[in-house]
Amino acid sequence: MTNKTIGKYGEDLAKDFLIKNNFEILEMNYRYSKIAEIDIIAKKGDTVHFIEVKTRTQTFFGSPLEAINQNKLKQIYSCAKYYLQNSKKHYKKMQIDAIGIVLNKKELVKIDFIEDISI
């Protein structure tokens, strides 16, 4: 499997996880520019969630969530602001979340969901 295939598969697993946990999926792979993208935009209650998904097939170099750095969070925040400014719906709250997925030959080994991470 290529990195792109692994990433897409991880996003699909994350989407299923969110739906099972009562999130409504609003957007997938929302782009603000060539470098700023949000993997999943979802809603739960009166909060809109901007979710970064990281998928790995091994953890020799750290967990998937450790791959989310300060620069990536700034890109997500900029993209989230753009989305909110251009959305016809208004939300009372917003937050950035992260989902880390570890796979072993397409078998889900572990999924971690961290809510409300900040810059």
VOMI-245600 format. One record per atom (N, C-alpha, C): residue in one letter; atom name; x, y, z. Coordinates in Angstrom, 2 decimals. Layout:
// VOMI-245600
{code->A, site->CA, east->X, north->Y, up->Z}
...
This chain:
// VOMI-245600
{code->M, site->N, east->0.84, north->-1.19, up->0.00}
{code->M, site->CA, east->0.00, north->0.00, up->0.00}
{code->M, site->C, east->0.88, north->1.24, up->0.00}
{code->T, site->N, east->0.47, north->2.24, up->-0.76}
{code->T, site->CA, east->1.20, north->3.50, up->-0.79}
{code->T, site->C, east->0.79, north->4.36, up->0.40}
{code->N, site->N, east->1.58, north->5.39, up->0.67}
{code->N, site->CA, east->1.24, north->6.31, up->1.75}
{code->N, site->C, east->-0.11, north->6.98, up->1.52}
{code->K, site->N, east->-0.40, north->7.32, up->0.27}
{code->K, site->CA, east->-1.67, north->7.95, up->-0.07}
{code->K, site->C, east->-2.83, north->6.99, up->0.22}
{code->T, site->N, east->-2.68, north->5.72, up->-0.13}
{code->T, site->CA, east->-3.71, north->4.72, up->0.12}
{code->T, site->C, east->-3.91, north->4.51, up->1.61}
{code->I, site->N, east->-2.81, north->4.45, up->2.34}
{code->I, site->CA, east->-2.88, north->4.29, up->3.80}
{code->I, site->C, east->-3.61, north->5.48, up->4.42}
{code->G, site->N, east->-3.26, north->6.69, up->3.97}
{code->G, site->CA, east->-3.90, north->7.89, up->4.50}
{code->G, site->C, east->-5.40, north->7.92, up->4.23}
{code->K, site->N, east->-5.79, north->7.57, up->3.00}
{code->K, site->CA, east->-7.22, north->7.53, up->2.64}
{code->K, site->C, east->-7.96, north->6.49, up->3.46}
{code->Y, site->N, east->-7.36, north->5.33, up->3.63}
{code->Y, site->CA, east->-7.97, north->4.27, up->4.43}
{code->Y, site->C, east->-8.15, north->4.73, up->5.89}
{code->G, site->N, east->-7.12, north->5.39, up->6.42}
{code->G, site->CA, east->-7.20, north->5.92, up->7.78}
{code->G, site->C, east->-8.31, north->6.96, up->7.93}
{code->E, site->N, east->-8.45, north->7.83, up->6.93}
{code->E, site->CA, east->-9.52, north->8.83, up->6.98}
{code->E, site->C, east->-10.90, north->8.17, up->6.94}
{code->D, site->N, east->-11.03, north->7.11, up->6.17}
{code->D, site->CA, east->-12.30, north->6.38, up->6.14}
{code->D, site->C, east->-12.60, north->5.72, up->7.49}
{code->L, site->N, east->-11.58, north->5.16, up->8.12}
{code->L, site->CA, east->-11.76, north->4.58, up->9.46}
{code->L, site->C, east->-12.14, north->5.66, up->10.48}
{code->A, site->N, east->-11.48, north->6.82, up->10.38}
{code->A, site->CA, east->-11.77, north->7.93, up->11.28}
{code->A, site->C, east->-13.21, north->8.42, up->11.08}
{code->K, site->N, east->-13.64, north->8.52, up->9.83}
{code->K, site->CA, east->-15.01, north->8.94, up->9.52}
{code->K, site->C, east->-16.01, north->7.97, up->10.16}
{code->D, site->N, east->-15.79, north->6.67, up->9.99}
{code->D, site->CA, east->-16.68, north->5.67, up->10.59}
{code->D, site->C, east->-16.69, north->5.79, up->12.12}
{code->F, site->N, east->-15.51, north->6.00, up->12.70}
{code->F, site->CA, east->-15.39, north->6.18, up->14.16}
{code->F, site->C, east->-16.23, north->7.37, up->14.62}
{code->L, site->N, east->-16.12, north->8.49, up->13.91}
{code->L, site->CA, east->-16.86, north->9.69, up->14.29}
{code->L, site->C, east->-18.36, north->9.50, up->14.16}
{code->I, site->N, east->-18.79, north->8.87, up->13.08}
{code->I, site->CA, east->-20.22, north->8.62, up->12.88}
{code->I, site->C, east->-20.77, north->7.74, up->14.01}
{code->K, site->N, east->-20.00, north->6.72, up->14.39}
{code->K, site->CA, east->-20.42, north->5.83, up->15.49}
{code->K, site->C, east->-20.50, north->6.58, up->16.82}
{code->N, site->N, east->-19.77, north->7.71, up->16.90}
{code->N, site->CA, east->-19.77, north->8.51, up->18.13}
{code->N, site->C, east->-20.62, north->9.78, up->17.97}
{code->N, site->N, east->-21.62, north->9.69, up->17.12}
{code->N, site->CA, east->-22.66, north->10.71, up->16.97}
{code->N, site->C, east->-22.20, north->12.05, up->16.39}
{code->F, site->N, east->-21.16, north->12.02, up->15.56}
{code->F, site->CA, east->-20.75, north->13.22, up->14.83}
{code->F, site->C, east->-21.45, north->13.21, up->13.47}
{code->E, site->N, east->-21.75, north->14.39, up->12.98}
{code->E, site->CA, east->-22.27, north->14.54, up->11.62}
{code->E, site->C, east->-21.11, north->15.03, up->10.75}
{code->I, site->N, east->-20.79, north->14.30, up->9.71}
{code->I, site->CA, east->-19.69, north->14.68, up->8.82}
{code->I, site->C, east->-20.17, north->15.78, up->7.88}
{code->L, site->N, east->-19.46, north->16.91, up->7.88}
{code->L, site->CA, east->-19.82, north->18.04, up->7.02}
{code->L, site->C, east->-18.96, north->18.08, up->5.75}
{code->E, site->N, east->-17.67, north->17.82, up->5.90}
{code->E, site->CA, east->-16.74, north->17.89, up->4.77}
{code->E, site->C, east->-15.62, north->16.87, up->4.97}
{code->M, site->N, east->-15.08, north->16.41, up->3.86}
{code->M, site->CA, east->-13.88, north->15.58, up->3.88}
{code->M, site->C, east->-12.85, north->16.26, up->2.98}
{code->N, site->N, east->-11.62, north->16.32, up->3.42}
{code->N, site->CA, east->-10.51, north->16.88, up->2.64}
{code->N, site->C, east->-10.82, north->18.29, up->2.14}
{code->Y, site->N, east->-11.18, north->19.16, up->3.07}
{code->Y, site->CA, east->-11.51, north->20.56, up->2.75}
{code->Y, site->C, east->-10.22, north->21.35, up->2.54}
{code->R, site->N, east->-10.09, north->21.97, up->1.38}
{code->R, site->CA, east->-8.88, north->22.71, up->1.03}
{code->R, site->C, east->-9.09, north->24.22, up->1.08}
{code->Y, site->N, east->-8.13, north->24.89, up->1.69}
{code->Y, site->CA, east->-8.09, north->26.35, up->1.73}
{code->Y, site->C, east->-7.06, north->26.86, up->0.73}
{code->S, site->N, east->-5.98, north->26.13, up->0.59}
{code->S, site->CA, east->-4.93, north->26.47, up->-0.37}
{code->S, site->C, east->-4.21, north->25.18, up->-0.73}
{code->K, site->N, east->-3.13, north->25.32, up->-1.49}
{code->K, site->CA, east->-2.37, north->24.11, up->-1.86}
{code->K, site->C, east->-1.77, north->23.41, up->-0.64}
{code->I, site->N, east->-1.48, north->24.18, up->0.41}
{code->I, site->CA, east->-0.82, north->23.57, up->1.57}
{code->I, site->C, east->-1.73, north->23.38, up->2.78}
{code->A, site->N, east->-2.89, north->24.04, up->2.80}
{code->A, site->CA, east->-3.77, north->23.95, up->3.97}
{code->A, site->C, east->-5.00, north->23.11, up->3.65}
{code->E, site->N, east->-5.12, north->22.01, up->4.37}
{code->E, site->CA, east->-6.26, north->21.11, up->4.18}
{code->E, site->C, east->-6.69, north->20.57, up->5.54}
{code->I, site->N, east->-7.98, north->20.40, up->5.69}
{code->I, site->CA, east->-8.52, north->19.76, up->6.89}
{code->I, site->C, east->-9.09, north->18.42, up->6.44}
{code->D, site->N, east->-8.65, north->17.36, up->7.12}
{code->D, site->CA, east->-9.07, north->16.01, up->6.73}
{code->D, site->C, east->-10.57, north->15.81, up->6.88}
{code->I, site->N, east->-11.11, north->16.18, up->8.05}
{code->I, site->CA, east->-12.53, north->16.00, up->8.30}
{code->I, site->C, east->-13.07, north->17.21, up->9.05}
{code->I, site->N, east->-14.21, north->17.70, up->8.59}
{code->I, site->CA, east->-14.95, north->18.72, up->9.33}
{code->I, site->C, east->-16.25, north->18.05, up->9.74}
{code->A, site->N, east->-16.52, north->18.08, up->11.04}
{code->A, site->CA, east->-17.71, north->17.40, up->11.56}
{code->A, site->C, east->-18.40, north->18.29, up->12.58}
{code->K, site->N, east->-19.63, north->17.93, up->12.88}
{code->K, site->CA, east->-20.42, north->18.69, up->13.84}
{code->K, site->C, east->-20.97, north->17.74, up->14.89}
{code->K, site->N, east->-20.95, north->18.21, up->16.12}
{code->K, site->CA, east->-21.60, north->17.48, up->17.20}
{code->K, site->C, east->-22.18, north->18.53, up->18.13}
{code->G, site->N, east->-23.48, north->18.50, up->18.30}
{code->G, site->CA, east->-24.14, north->19.54, up->19.08}
{code->G, site->C, east->-23.98, north->20.88, up->18.40}
{code->D, site->N, east->-23.58, north->21.89, up->19.16}
{code->D, site->CA, east->-23.39, north->23.22, up->18.58}
{code->D, site->C, east->-21.92, north->23.54, up->18.30}
{code->T, site->N, east->-21.10, north->22.48, up->18.22}
{code->T, site->CA, east->-19.67, north->22.65, up->17.99}
{code->T, site->C, east->-19.27, north->22.07, up->16.64}
{code->V, site->N, east->-18.47, north->22.82, up->15.90}
{code->V, site->CA, east->-17.90, north->22.31, up->14.66}
{code->V, site->C, east->-16.46, north->21.86, up->14.99}
{code->H, site->N, east->-16.11, north->20.68, up->14.52}
{code->H, site->CA, east->-14.82, north->20.07, up->14.82}
{code->H, site->C, east->-13.99, north->19.99, up->13.54}
{code->F, site->N, east->-12.76, north->20.48, up->13.61}
{code->F, site->CA, east->-11.82, north->20.41, up->12.50}
{code->F, site->C, east->-10.80, north->19.33, up->12.89}
{code->I, site->N, east->-10.80, north->18.22, up->12.16}
{code->I, site->CA, east->-10.10, north->17.03, up->12.62}
{code->I, site->C, east->-8.96, north->16.64, up->11.68}
{code->E, site->N, east->-7.78, north->16.54, up->12.25}
{code->E, site->CA, east->-6.59, north->16.06, up->11.54}
{code->E, site->C, east->-6.47, north->14.57, up->11.81}
{code->V, site->N, east->-6.26, north->13.79, up->10.74}
{code->V, site->CA, east->-6.13, north->12.33, up->10.87}
{code->V, site->C, east->-4.72, north->11.94, up->10.45}
{code->K, site->N, east->-4.04, north->11.19, up->11.31}
{code->K, site->CA, east->-2.72, north->10.66, up->10.98}
{code->K, site->C, east->-2.77, north->9.15, up->11.12}
{code->T, site->N, east->-2.30, north->8.46, up->10.08}
{code->T, site->CA, east->-2.33, north->7.00, up->10.06}
{code->T, site->C, east->-0.91, north->6.47, up->9.85}
{code->R, site->N, east->-0.55, north->5.46, up->10.61}
{code->R, site->CA, east->0.77, north->4.83, up->10.49}
{code->R, site->C, east->0.61, north->3.32, up->10.49}
{code->T, site->N, east->1.56, north->2.65, up->9.84}
{code->T, site->CA, east->1.55, north->1.19, up->9.86}
{code->T, site->C, east->2.56, north->0.63, up->10.86}
{code->Q, site->N, east->3.32, north->1.50, up->11.46}
{code->Q, site->CA, east->4.24, north->1.10, up->12.53}
{code->Q, site->C, east->4.55, north->2.32, up->13.39}
{code->T, site->N, east->5.05, north->2.08, up->14.59}
{code->T, site->CA, east->5.29, north->3.19, up->15.52}
{code->T, site->C, east->6.76, north->3.29, up->15.93}
{code->F, site->N, east->7.66, north->2.79, up->15.08}
{code->F, site->CA, east->9.09, north->2.86, up->15.41}
{code->F, site->C, east->9.55, north->4.30, up->15.61}
{code->F, site->N, east->8.96, north->5.22, up->14.88}
{code->F, site->CA, east->9.37, north->6.62, up->14.94}
{code->F, site->C, east->8.39, north->7.48, up->15.73}
{code->G, site->N, east->7.54, north->6.86, up->16.51}
{code->G, site->CA, east->6.57, north->7.59, up->17.33}
{code->G, site->C, east->5.14, north->7.31, up->16.90}
{code->S, site->N, east->4.22, north->7.80, up->17.71}
{code->S, site->CA, east->2.80, north->7.59, up->17.42}
{code->S, site->C, east->2.37, north->8.51, up->16.28}
{code->P, site->N, east->1.26, north->8.19, up->15.64}
{code->P, site->CA, east->0.78, north->9.07, up->14.56}
{code->P, site->C, east->0.53, north->10.49, up->15.05}
{code->L, site->N, east->0.03, north->10.63, up->16.27}
{code->L, site->CA, east->-0.29, north->11.95, up->16.78}
{code->L, site->C, east->0.95, north->12.83, up->16.98}
{code->E, site->N, east->2.09, north->12.19, up->17.18}
{code->E, site->CA, east->3.33, north->12.96, up->17.34}
{code->E, site->C, east->3.75, north->13.65, up->16.04}
{code->A, site->N, east->3.15, north->13.26, up->14.94}
{code->A, site->CA, east->3.47, north->13.87, up->13.64}
{code->A, site->C, east->2.75, north->15.21, up->13.44}
{code->I, site->N, east->1.85, north->15.57, up->14.34}
{code->I, site->CA, east->1.15, north->16.84, up->14.23}
{code->I, site->C, east->1.95, north->17.90, up->14.97}
{code->N, site->N, east->2.57, north->18.78, up->14.20}
{code->N, site->CA, east->3.43, north->19.79, up->14.81}
{code->N, site->C, east->2.74, north->21.16, up->14.84}
{code->Q, site->N, east->3.45, north->22.13, up->15.39}
{code->Q, site->CA, east->2.94, north->23.49, up->15.54}
{code->Q, site->C, east->2.56, north->24.10, up->14.18}
{code->N, site->N, east->3.39, north->23.87, up->13.18}
{code->N, site->CA, east->3.13, north->24.42, up->11.86}
{code->N, site->C, east->1.83, north->23.84, up->11.28}
{code->K, site->N, east->1.63, north->22.54, up->11.43}
{code->K, site->CA, east->0.41, north->21.90, up->10.93}
{code->K, site->C, east->-0.82, north->22.46, up->11.64}
{code->L, site->N, east->-0.72, north->22.67, up->12.94}
{code->L, site->CA, east->-1.85, north->23.23, up->13.69}
{code->L, site->C, east->-2.19, north->24.63, up->13.21}
{code->K, site->N, east->-1.19, north->25.43, up->12.90}
{code->K, site->CA, east->-1.43, north->26.78, up->12.37}
{code->K, site->C, east->-2.14, north->26.72, up->11.03}
{code->Q, site->N, east->-1.75, north->25.76, up->10.17}
{code->Q, site->CA, east->-2.41, north->25.60, up->8.88}
{code->Q, site->C, east->-3.87, north->25.19, up->9.06}
{code->I, site->N, east->-4.12, north->24.28, up->9.97}
{code->I, site->CA, east->-5.49, north->23.84, up->10.24}
{code->I, site->C, east->-6.32, north->25.01, up->10.76}
{code->Y, site->N, east->-5.75, north->25.78, up->11.66}
{code->Y, site->CA, east->-6.46, north->26.93, up->12.24}
{code->Y, site->C, east->-6.81, north->27.95, up->11.15}
{code->S, site->N, east->-5.87, north->28.24, up->10.26}
{code->S, site->CA, east->-6.13, north->29.18, up->9.16}
{code->S, site->C, east->-7.24, north->28.66, up->8.25}
{code->C, site->N, east->-7.18, north->27.39, up->7.94}
{code->C, site->CA, east->-8.19, north->26.77, up->7.10}
{code->C, site->C, east->-9.56, north->26.78, up->7.80}
{code->A, site->N, east->-9.57, north->26.52, up->9.09}
{code->A, site->CA, east->-10.81, north->26.52, up->9.87}
{code->A, site->C, east->-11.44, north->27.92, up->9.87}
{code->K, site->N, east->-10.62, north->28.95, up->10.05}
{code->K, site->CA, east->-11.13, north->30.33, up->10.01}
{code->K, site->C, east->-11.76, north->30.63, up->8.66}
{code->Y, site->N, east->-11.09, north->30.22, up->7.59}
{code->Y, site->CA, east->-11.60, north->30.43, up->6.25}
{code->Y, site->C, east->-12.95, north->29.71, up->6.07}
{code->Y, site->N, east->-13.02, north->28.47, up->6.53}
{code->Y, site->CA, east->-14.26, north->27.70, up->6.43}
{code->Y, site->C, east->-15.40, north->28.42, up->7.16}
{code->L, site->N, east->-15.14, north->28.87, up->8.38}
{code->L, site->CA, east->-16.18, north->29.52, up->9.18}
{code->L, site->C, east->-16.63, north->30.84, up->8.55}
{code->Q, site->N, east->-15.69, north->31.59, up->8.00}
{code->Q, site->CA, east->-16.03, north->32.86, up->7.36}
{code->Q, site->C, east->-16.89, north->32.66, up->6.11}
{code->N, site->N, east->-16.73, north->31.54, up->5.45}
{code->N, site->CA, east->-17.45, north->31.28, up->4.20}
{code->N, site->C, east->-18.63, north->30.32, up->4.35}
{code->S, site->N, east->-18.88, north->29.88, up->5.54}
{code->S, site->CA, east->-19.98, north->28.95, up->5.79}
{code->S, site->C, east->-21.29, north->29.72, up->5.95}
{code->K, site->N, east->-22.36, north->29.16, up->5.42}
{code->K, site->CA, east->-23.67, north->29.77, up->5.58}
{code->K, site->C, east->-24.25, north->29.50, up->6.98}
{code->K, site->N, east->-23.72, north->28.47, up->7.61}
{code->K, site->CA, east->-24.17, north->28.13, up->8.96}
{code->K, site->C, east->-23.26, north->28.80, up->9.98}
{code->H, site->N, east->-23.83, north->29.10, up->11.13}
{code->H, site->CA, east->-23.05, north->29.70, up->12.20}
{code->H, site->C, east->-23.01, north->28.72, up->13.37}
{code->Y, site->N, east->-21.83, north->28.57, up->13.93}
{code->Y, site->CA, east->-21.63, north->27.63, up->15.03}
{code->Y, site->C, east->-21.23, north->28.40, up->16.28}
{code->K, site->N, east->-21.71, north->27.94, up->17.43}
{code->K, site->CA, east->-21.39, north->28.61, up->18.68}
{code->K, site->C, east->-19.94, north->28.35, up->19.09}
{code->K, site->N, east->-19.46, north->27.14, up->18.79}
{code->K, site->CA, east->-18.10, north->26.76, up->19.21}
{code->K, site->C, east->-17.38, north->26.06, up->18.08}
{code->M, site->N, east->-16.05, north->26.13, up->18.14}
{code->M, site->CA, east->-15.21, north->25.37, up->17.21}
{code->M, site->C, east->-14.03, north->24.83, up->17.97}
{code->Q, site->N, east->-13.52, north->23.72, up->17.47}
{code->Q, site->CA, east->-12.30, north->23.17, up->18.07}
{code->Q, site->C, east->-11.56, north->22.32, up->17.06}
{code->I, site->N, east->-10.27, north->22.17, up->17.33}
{code->I, site->CA, east->-9.42, north->21.33, up->16.50}
{code->I, site->C, east->-9.17, north->20.04, up->17.27}
{code->D, site->N, east->-9.40, north->18.92, up->16.60}
{code->D, site->CA, east->-9.22, north->17.60, up->17.19}
{code->D, site->C, east->-8.23, north->16.80, up->16.34}
{code->A, site->N, east->-7.77, north->15.70, up->16.87}
{code->A, site->CA, east->-6.85, north->14.83, up->16.13}
{code->A, site->C, east->-7.22, north->13.37, up->16.36}
{code->I, site->N, east->-7.07, north->12.59, up->15.30}
{code->I, site->CA, east->-7.27, north->11.15, up->15.39}
{code->I, site->C, east->-6.00, north->10.48, up->14.89}
{code->G, site->N, east->-5.44, north->9.62, up->15.72}
{code->G, site->CA, east->-4.27, north->8.84, up->15.35}
{code->G, site->C, east->-4.67, north->7.39, up->15.17}
{code->I, site->N, east->-4.26, north->6.81, up->14.04}
{code->I, site->CA, east->-4.64, north->5.43, up->13.73}
{code->I, site->C, east->-3.38, north->4.62, up->13.45}
{code->V, site->N, east->-3.31, north->3.45, up->14.06}
{code->V, site->CA, east->-2.22, north->2.51, up->13.80}
{code->V, site->C, east->-2.82, north->1.27, up->13.16}
{code->L, site->N, east->-2.24, north->0.89, up->12.02}
{code->L, site->CA, east->-2.71, north->-0.27, up->11.26}
{code->L, site->C, east->-1.64, north->-1.35, up->11.21}
{code->N, site->N, east->-2.08, north->-2.57, up->11.01}
{code->N, site->CA, east->-1.18, north->-3.68, up->10.75}
{code->N, site->C, east->-1.80, north->-4.47, up->9.59}
{code->K, site->N, east->-1.27, north->-4.26, up->8.38}
{code->K, site->CA, east->-1.80, north->-4.92, up->7.17}
{code->K, site->C, east->-3.31, north->-4.73, up->7.04}
{code->K, site->N, east->-3.74, north->-3.48, up->7.06}
{code->K, site->CA, east->-5.14, north->-3.07, up->6.92}
{code->K, site->C, east->-6.00, north->-3.45, up->8.12}
{code->E, site->N, east->-5.44, north->-4.04, up->9.13}
{code->E, site->CA, east->-6.19, north->-4.35, up->10.35}
{code->E, site->C, east->-5.99, north->-3.20, up->11.33}
{code->L, site->N, east->-7.08, north->-2.68, up->11.86}
{code->L, site->CA, east->-7.00, north->-1.60, up->12.83}
{code->L, site->C, east->-6.42, north->-2.13, up->14.13}
{code->V, site->N, east->-5.32, north->-1.54, up->14.55}
{code->V, site->CA, east->-4.68, north->-1.94, up->15.80}
{code->V, site->C, east->-5.12, north->-1.00, up->16.92}
{code->K, site->N, east->-5.14, north->0.31, up->16.61}
{code->K, site->CA, east->-5.44, north->1.28, up->17.65}
{code->K, site->C, east->-5.95, north->2.57, up->17.02}
{code->I, site->N, east->-6.91, north->3.19, up->17.71}
{code->I, site->CA, east->-7.38, north->4.52, up->17.30}
{code->I, site->C, east->-7.41, north->5.40, up->18.54}
{code->D, site->N, east->-6.76, north->6.55, up->18.45}
{code->D, site->CA, east->-6.74, north->7.54, up->19.53}
{code->D, site->C, east->-7.43, north->8.80, up->19.05}
{code->F, site->N, east->-8.31, north->9.33, up->19.88}
{code->F, site->CA, east->-9.04, north->10.55, up->19.54}
{code->F, site->C, east->-8.76, north->11.58, up->20.62}
{code->I, site->N, east->-8.13, north->12.66, up->20.23}
{code->I, site->CA, east->-7.84, north->13.74, up->21.17}
{code->I, site->C, east->-8.65, north->14.96, up->20.77}
{code->E, site->N, east->-9.48, north->15.41, up->21.69}
{code->E, site->CA, east->-10.33, north->16.56, up->21.40}
{code->E, site->C, east->-9.70, north->17.86, up->21.91}
{code->D, site->N, east->-9.99, north->18.92, up->21.16}
{code->D, site->CA, east->-9.65, north->20.28, up->21.53}
{code->D, site->C, east->-8.16, north->20.49, up->21.78}
{code->I, site->N, east->-7.36, north->20.16, up->20.77}
{code->I, site->CA, east->-5.94, north->20.46, up->20.84}
{code->I, site->C, east->-5.76, north->21.92, up->20.46}
{code->S, site->N, east->-4.69, north->22.54, up->20.90}
{code->S, site->CA, east->-4.54, north->23.97, up->20.64}
{code->S, site->C, east->-3.16, north->24.28, up->20.10}
{code->I, site->N, east->-3.06, north->25.49, up->19.60}
{code->I, site->CA, east->-1.80, north->25.96, up->19.01}
{code->I, site->C, east->-0.84, north->26.36, up->20.11}
